Amino acid sequence: MASNTMAMAGNTTIPHYDPGDVSWVLTSTAFVWLMIPGIGYFYSGMSRSKNALSLIMLSVISVAIVSFQWFFWGFSFTYSKTSTNPFIGDFSNAFFRGVNTSPSMGNPKVPDVVFAVYQSMFASFTPALAIGSVAERGRLLPTIIFIFIWTTIVYDPIAYWTWNTNGWSNKMGVLDFAGGTPVHISSGAASLAYALILGKRQGHGTEEFKPHNMAHVVLGTAFLWFGWFGFNGGSAVAGDIRAAMACLVTNLAASVGGLTWMLMDYRIERKFSALGFCSGVVVGLVTITPASGFVGPASAVAFGIIGCITCNFACNLKHAFNYDDALDIFAVHGVGGFVGNILTGIFAESYIAALDGSTVIAGGWVNGHFTQILYQLADACAGMTYSFVVTYSILFLMDKIPGLSLRVDAETEIKGIDVSEIGELAYYHVDKILVIDSKTHETKFVEQIRNGNNNKVADFSRLNNV
C-alpha cells in the first residue's frame, strides 16, 4: 500500500509515492514510445521503396491520434474506477479529470498521471501494429480516422476486460501481464479484417514482393527489442524483482525465437536470413508478452521455440486461404498472441508472480491449476472474435461513405502511396547516363533520370548517335 506520509500542494493532499517505481514507469514509457517508430521501420523495410515513407508516417501519426483519444475518453473507458460494467468503463476520467495525484489501478505507489501516460503508449502501439495491413494500397485519411474509431470501440473495451479490476476477463482470473489479448490478438485480428476488406495488391500472385531495405527491418527490430524491456518490464508498474524477471524472460524468448526462425529458414534456403532472424525475434517478444510476469527463464525458452514454429507455419495461411497479408501481421501477432496466451495457462508459476511481494495466483498447469488453460482460451477466442467482427464492420461501413473509400485507385497504387498520398518520398535518386565516345574516348553526358516527384526518363535513342 502507499505510504501514509502526505504532502500538501495548495489545498490538495498528495500521497507520498515511491520515487523508484515512478522513475521506472516513466522510463518504460519512453521505451515503449520508441517501439512505435520501430514498427514503422520494420514494416517500411519489408515493403517496396515507393511505399516506405507512408508506413513510417502512419506509425508515428498513431501516437498523435491515440494520445488525443486517450485524453478525450480512452483512459476513462479503460481504467475508470467507478464503472461496474464488466465490458467498458464510464466517462468519469474523460478529459483526464481526476487523473493527477490519486493512486493508480496498476500500483498504489504510482500516481494516476504516471500510469495514464504509460498506458497511452500501449494504446498508441496497438493500432500501429494493425495498420500495417494497409501497406501499398490503403488511403491515409480513412486509416487515420479508423485509428481513432478502432481504439475507442475495440482496444479500449478489450483492455478494460483484461486489466480493469471490474472487467469480466480480469474477474474470471485470466493472466495477461502485458497485452497478449488487448495488444497482439486484437491487432492481429484487425489486420486480417483490414486485409480482407482492402483486397489483394496489384500483381499479387504473379509479382514477387521483396523487402526493399533489410537495414530498416533490422533497425526496426532493434527498436522493438529495446522497447520491449519497458513494454513487459514496465508492466510490473514497479521497479522490483518481478520487473527484472520480466525483462530477463523477454530477452531470452526473443533471442531463442530469432535463432529458431533463422534455423527453420536455413534448412530450406541454406542461408542465414536476416528477415528470418528478425521475424523470429518479434515472434518471441509477442508470445512471451502475456506471460512475462508469470514465468521463469526455462519456460521462456519454450515460448521462443513453440511460438516461432507455430507462427512460421501460420505464415502459410495466406496462401492456403488466398488473402494478401502483406506483412504477415496476423500470423505473427494474431497467432503469436494466441499461442502466448495458451502457453501462459500452461507455464504460469505462482512463485514468479509473488516476486513483487503481493500478487497471489493459483498458477497454470505446472502448478496443477489445469483450468487456467480454459480461462486463457476463452479470453483469447473472445478477443480475437470481437476484434475481427467489429473491425470488419467498421471498415465495411467506412468504405460505403463518400470520401472515405479505403483503397487507392489503380494508378495511384502503381505510382506508390508516398508520392500520391504524401507528396514526398523516402528516397530521392538522381542518376546520370554517361557514355564513352568510341573515337575520342571522351565521356559524354546523355540524360538524367530522377526518382522523385518529377520523374524524367532518358531518351536512350540518342545513344545511337554517339
C-alpha positions, 0 to 999 in steps of 0.5 A: 500500500502507499505510504501514509506520509502526505504532502500538501500542494495548495489545498490538495493532499498528495500521497507520498509515492515511491520515487523508484517505481515512478522513475521506472514507469516513466522510463518504460514509457519512453521505451515503449514510445520508441517501439512505435517508430520501430514498427514503422521501420520494420514494416517500411523495410519489408515493403517496396521503396515507393511505399516506405515513407507512408508506413513510417508516417502512419506509425508515428501519426498513431501516437498523435491520434491515440494520445488525443483519444486517450485524453478525450475518453480512452483512459476513462473507458479503460481504467475508470474506477467507478464503472461496474460494467464488466465490458467498458468503463464510464466517462468519469476520467474523460478529459483526464479529470481526476487523473493527477495525484490519486493512486493508480489501478496498476500500483498504489505507489504510482500516481494516476498521471504516471500510469495514464501516460504509460498506458497511452503508449500501449494504446498508441502501439496497438493500432500501429501494429494493425495498420500495417495491413494497409501497406501499398494500397490503403488511403491515409485519411480513412486509416487515420480516422479508423485509428481513432474509431478502432481504439475507442470501440475495440482496444479500449473495451478489450483492455478494460476486460483484461486489466480493469479490476471490474472487467469480466476477463480480469474477474474470471482470473485470466493472466495477461501481464502485458497485452497478449489479448488487448495488444497482439490478438486484437491487432492481429485480428484487425489486420486480417479484417483490414486485409480482407476488406482492402483486397489483394495488391496489384500483381499479387500472385504473379509479382514477387514482393521483396523487402526493399531495405533489410537495414530498416527491418533490422533497425526496426527490430532493434527498436522493438527489442529495446522497447520491449524491456519497458513494454513487459518490464514496465508492466510490473508498474514497479521497479522490483524483482518481478520487473527484472524477471520480466525483462530477463524472460523477454530477452531470452524468448526473443533471442531463442525465437530469432535463432529458431526462425533463422534455423527453420529458414536455413534448412530450406534456403541454406542461408542465414536470413536476416528477415528470418532472424528478425521475424523470429525475434518479434515472434518471441517478444509477442508470445512471451508478452502475456506471460512475462510476469508469470514465468521463469527463464526455462519456460521462456525458452519454450515460448521462443521455440513453440511460438516461432514454429507455430507462427512460421507455419501460420505464415502459410495461411495466406496462401492456403486461404488466398488473402494478401497479408502483406506483412504477415501481421496476423500470423505473427501477432494474431497467432503469436498472441494466441499461442502466448496466451495458451502457453501462459495457462500452461507455464504460469508459476505462482512463485514468479508472480509473488516476486513483487511481494503481493500478487497471489495466483493459483498458477497454470498447469505446472502448478496443477491449476489445469483450468487456467488453460480454459480461462486463457482460451476463452479470453483469447477466442473472445478477443480475437472474435470481437476484434475481427467482427467489429473491425470488419464492420467498421471498415465495411461501413467506412468504405460505403461513405463518400470520401472515405473509400479505403483503397487507392485507385489503380494508378495511384497504387502503381505510382506508390502511396508516398508520392500520391498520398504524401507528396514526398518520398523516402528516397530521392535518386538522381542518376546520370547516363554517361557514355564513352565516345568510341573515337575520342574516348571522351565521356559524354553526358546523355540524360538524367533520370530522377526518382522523385516527384518529377520523374524524367526518363532518358531518351536512350535513342540518342545513344545511337548517335554517339 
